[in-house]
Amino acid sequence: MVRKHDVFTDIEINSNAKKKTTLLLVNGEVITGVSHGVEPAYDDDGEELDFEYLVFSVDNENQDRFLKLDDIKKIV
């Protein structure tokens, strides 16, 4: 089982070094891009939820993706 700290930390290390990261998502999609950090998740009422999102800019996409840990299978 991949732990949150390991995955998010490794992605952030790559990002801080200005390196692109390639991720294999649980749905089988492979994406490459740069992380913009980890953000807390909130519900519609503004209450903080018990998980965080990784804000990730995918190459050749105009919008950032907000990925939960459960969305990421591994760093490629």
C-alpha atoms as an extended CHARMM CRD file, in Angstrom:
* protein
*
        76  EXT
         1         1  MET       CA              0.0000000000        0.0000000000        0.0000000000  PROA      1               0.0000000000
         2         2  VAL       CA              1.3630000000        3.4110000000       -0.9450000000  PROA      2               0.0000000000
         3         3  ARG       CA              1.3190000000        5.8830000000        1.8990000000  PROA      3               0.0000000000
         4         4  LYS       CA              0.1970000000        9.4750000000        1.4010000000  PROA      4               0.0000000000
         5         5  HSD       CA              3.4140000000       10.9560000000        2.7590000000  PROA      5               0.0000000000
         6         6  ASP       CA              5.6110000000        8.9520000000        0.3920000000  PROA      6               0.0000000000
         7         7  VAL       CA              3.7190000000        9.7760000000       -2.8040000000  PROA      7               0.0000000000
         8         8  PHE       CA              3.0250000000       13.4520000000       -2.1190000000  PROA      8               0.0000000000
         9         9  THR       CA              6.5580000000       14.0000000000       -0.7590000000  PROA      9               0.0000000000
        10        10  ASP       CA              8.2130000000       12.4160000000       -3.7990000000  PROA      10              0.0000000000
        11        11  ILE       CA              6.0580000000       14.4650000000       -6.1680000000  PROA      11              0.0000000000
        12        12  GLU       CA              6.8930000000       17.6680000000       -4.2940000000  PROA      12              0.0000000000
        13        13  ILE       CA             10.6300000000       16.8810000000       -4.3420000000  PROA      13              0.0000000000
        14        14  ASN       CA             10.4710000000       16.5490000000       -8.1350000000  PROA      14              0.0000000000
        15        15  SER       CA              8.4650000000       19.7500000000       -8.3980000000  PROA      15              0.0000000000
        16        16  ASN       CA             10.8820000000       21.7320000000       -6.2240000000  PROA      16              0.0000000000
        17        17  ALA       CA             13.7320000000       20.5240000000       -8.4160000000  PROA      17              0.0000000000
        18        18  LYS       CA             11.7960000000       21.7880000000      -11.4640000000  PROA      18              0.0000000000
        19        19  LYS       CA             11.4370000000       18.2140000000      -12.6870000000  PROA      19              0.0000000000
        20        20  LYS       CA              8.3270000000       16.9240000000      -14.3550000000  PROA      20              0.0000000000
        21        21  THR       CA              6.6260000000       13.9660000000      -12.7540000000  PROA      21              0.0000000000
        22        22  THR       CA              4.8730000000       11.1110000000      -14.5250000000  PROA      22              0.0000000000
        23        23  LEU       CA              2.0020000000        9.4940000000      -12.6540000000  PROA      23              0.0000000000
        24        24  LEU       CA              0.1010000000        6.2960000000      -13.3150000000  PROA      24              0.0000000000
        25        25  LEU       CA             -3.4710000000        6.8390000000      -12.1880000000  PROA      25              0.0000000000
        26        26  VAL       CA             -5.7450000000        4.1230000000      -10.8470000000  PROA      26              0.0000000000
        27        27  ASN       CA             -7.8980000000        4.3880000000      -13.9930000000  PROA      27              0.0000000000
        28        28  GLY       CA             -4.8500000000        3.4200000000      -16.1210000000  PROA      28              0.0000000000
        29        29  GLU       CA             -4.1580000000        6.9110000000      -17.4470000000  PROA      29              0.0000000000
        30        30  VAL       CA             -0.5380000000        8.0850000000      -17.4810000000  PROA      30              0.0000000000
        31        31  ILE       CA             -0.0430000000       11.8310000000      -17.0160000000  PROA      31              0.0000000000
        32        32  THR       CA              3.0860000000       13.9930000000      -16.9700000000  PROA      32              0.0000000000
        33        33  GLY       CA              3.3790000000       17.4440000000      -15.5040000000  PROA      33              0.0000000000
        34        34  VAL       CA              4.2960000000       19.5520000000      -12.5020000000  PROA      34              0.0000000000
        35        35  SER       CA              2.8160000000       19.7180000000       -9.0220000000  PROA      35              0.0000000000
        36        36  HSD       CA              1.6440000000       23.0120000000       -7.5560000000  PROA      36              0.0000000000
        37        37  GLY       CA              1.4220000000       21.6050000000       -4.0500000000  PROA      37              0.0000000000
        38        38  VAL       CA             -0.9610000000       19.8580000000       -1.7280000000  PROA      38              0.0000000000
        39        39  GLU       CA             -4.1500000000       21.6320000000       -0.6490000000  PROA      39              0.0000000000
        40        40  PRO       CA             -6.7680000000       20.7240000000        1.9470000000  PROA      40              0.0000000000
        41        41  ALA       CA            -10.1770000000       19.6480000000        0.6430000000  PROA      41              0.0000000000
        42        42  TYR       CA            -13.3890000000       21.3920000000        1.7100000000  PROA      42              0.0000000000
        43        43  ASP       CA            -17.0460000000       20.5080000000        1.3560000000  PROA      43              0.0000000000
        44        44  ASP       CA            -19.6930000000       22.8780000000       -0.0360000000  PROA      44              0.0000000000
        45        45  ASP       CA            -20.2150000000       24.4040000000        3.4240000000  PROA      45              0.0000000000
        46        46  GLY       CA            -16.5330000000       25.2470000000        3.8290000000  PROA      46              0.0000000000
        47        47  GLU       CA            -15.8220000000       22.4790000000        6.3220000000  PROA      47              0.0000000000
        48        48  GLU       CA            -12.3940000000       20.9100000000        5.9270000000  PROA      48              0.0000000000
        49        49  LEU       CA            -12.5010000000       17.2610000000        4.8910000000  PROA      49              0.0000000000
        50        50  ASP       CA            -10.1600000000       14.5190000000        6.0860000000  PROA      50              0.0000000000
        51        51  PHE       CA             -8.1340000000       14.3210000000        2.8670000000  PROA      51              0.0000000000
        52        52  GLU       CA             -5.9930000000       16.5490000000        0.6900000000  PROA      52              0.0000000000
        53        53  TYR       CA             -5.6780000000       17.1620000000       -3.0310000000  PROA      53              0.0000000000
        54        54  LEU       CA             -2.5560000000       17.3570000000       -5.1260000000  PROA      54              0.0000000000
        55        55  VAL       CA             -2.8530000000       20.2910000000       -7.5460000000  PROA      55              0.0000000000
        56        56  PHE       CA             -1.1970000000       19.0380000000      -10.7310000000  PROA      56              0.0000000000
        57        57  SER       CA             -0.6370000000       20.7510000000      -14.1010000000  PROA      57              0.0000000000
        58        58  VAL       CA             -0.6840000000       18.1470000000      -16.8380000000  PROA      58              0.0000000000
        59        59  ASP       CA              1.3150000000       18.8510000000      -19.9930000000  PROA      59              0.0000000000
        60        60  ASN       CA             -0.9200000000       19.9580000000      -22.8870000000  PROA      60              0.0000000000
        61        61  GLU       CA             -3.9700000000       20.6170000000      -20.6750000000  PROA      61              0.0000000000
        62        62  ASN       CA             -5.3230000000       24.0750000000      -19.9140000000  PROA      62              0.0000000000
        63        63  GLN       CA             -6.6760000000       23.3140000000      -16.4370000000  PROA      63              0.0000000000
        64        64  ASP       CA             -5.0420000000       21.9440000000      -13.3180000000  PROA      64              0.0000000000
        65        65  ARG       CA             -6.1720000000       18.5860000000      -12.0140000000  PROA      65              0.0000000000
        66        66  PHE       CA             -7.0090000000       18.0290000000       -8.3680000000  PROA      66              0.0000000000
        67        67  LEU       CA             -5.9210000000       14.4880000000       -7.5020000000  PROA      67              0.0000000000
        68        68  LYS       CA             -6.6680000000       12.5930000000       -4.3180000000  PROA      68              0.0000000000
        69        69  LEU       CA             -4.1530000000       10.0590000000       -3.0820000000  PROA      69              0.0000000000
        70        70  ASP       CA             -6.5820000000        7.2980000000       -4.0660000000  PROA      70              0.0000000000
        71        71  ASP       CA             -6.4020000000        8.5370000000       -7.6910000000  PROA      71              0.0000000000
        72        72  ILE       CA             -2.6440000000        7.8510000000       -7.9140000000  PROA      72              0.0000000000
        73        73  LYS       CA             -1.4320000000        4.2890000000       -8.3830000000  PROA      73              0.0000000000
        74        74  LYS       CA              2.2820000000        5.1130000000       -8.5470000000  PROA      74              0.0000000000
        75        75  ILE       CA              4.9760000000        7.5060000000       -9.6740000000  PROA      75              0.0000000000
        76        76  VAL       CA              6.4690000000        6.2390000000      -12.9330000000  PROA      76              0.0000000000
